[in-house]
Amino acid sequence: MKTKRNKLLVVIDILAVLLFAATFSPFVIPAGEIDPFIFGVSYTMFTGLLVSVLFVILAFLVSLVNKEIEHAD
């Protein structure tokens, strides 16, 4: 069971690093453009919010994987 948890953590870590790298790519931050709007919000702000939500989801998944069966209390 320990190795399965470690493999899941490695996969989540790789996803976090890829998401971090994508954050600074032209896909998220287009050079000198604010023209496209999604739901009345500029594209850069909308994708930044989406990236933040994805990081929160990844953090939640890490907390689920690291959940211990027995607690100290």
PyMOL commands that set and color helices and strands:
alter all, ss='L'
color gray80, all
select helices_A, chain A and resi 2-23+43-65
alter helices_A, ss='H'
color red, helices_A
select strands_A, chain A and resi 37-38+41-42
alter strands_A, ss='S'
color yellow, strands_A
deselect
rebuild
show_as cartoon
